[in-house]
Amino acid sequence: MAIGSIFLGAVKKFNHQQIETRFTLVILPVKPLYSMVVVGKQGAEKEGFRIKLNRESVIAGYLRSPLVVGSIAGILIAGDRPGQISIAIAVILSLAALYMVLIYGRSRPEEREERALMEELTGIAAMANWFDEESCQIQYDAMVDSYKDNYSGNNWKNDLHSNNINFQKIPLLYGMALLHAELDPSADSMAMRNKAQMLYRGMKKVYP
């Protein structure tokens, strides 16, 4: 009997980083323990950064292997005992398995944009809302300190509210606005995030 723990449910692959979830294992995955943005391996161990438990990774961890095994069994049964019902079941299971393996959990374009920015600023290709509160605060504080060090102690919120922003500041402004919106999901912080996003996308068009 296989008992222990295992990483399953690889989703959101981007720039060699992806989310995986560690499950307790008793033959089959039983309980998700934590999710991680995996950046590499050190021997048999995964290297990465723990994040909130990721729903898509958990679903993939539970369903992928059973669907693949079920589709293979369905095909074998349909081949041995062909009939409308057995063939229909084999087709449904095969399509479901293909969807879970090839399509489910892909990163959307807007996710790739944010993850590219966060990887540039933190080294972790993660969405801001993947971080737990403590990690989010740590990353935010580090960005605020970096902004003050690089821009003469300026307050990033005041700079973002101004109408004359140096394009070099925009990536860091957007990163802080993203994290601040997670820490303080108020109307004002959401407005700052949206403005920073608009500036960032405009900057990328001019300076790709």
DAVEN-V313029 format. One line per field, one symbol per residue. psi: psi as a letter, one per 40 degrees, with the letter a starting at -180 (. if undefined). burial: I if it has 9 or more other C-alpha atoms within 8 Angstrom, else O. Layout:
# DAVEN-V313029
psi=???
burial=???
This chain:
# DAVEN-V313029
psi=hhhbiihifhifhhfeiihihhiihgdihdhhdiiihheaigbeiihahiaihhddddddddddddddddddddddddddghiddddddddddddddddddddheihidddddddddddddeehgiidediiddddddddddddddddddffeihdddddeieghhdddddddddddddddddgfiddddddddddddddddddddg.
burial=OOOOOIOIIIIIIIOOIIIIIIIIIIOOIOOIIIIIIIIOOOOOOIIIOIIIIIOIIIIIIIIIOOIIOIIIIIIOIIOOOIOOOIIOIIIOIIOIIIIIOOOIIOIOOOIIOIIIIIIOOOOIIIIIOIIIOOOIIOIIOOIIOOIIOOOOOIOIOOIIOOOOIOOOOIIIIIIIIIIIIIIOIOOOIIOIIOIIIOIIOOIOOOOO
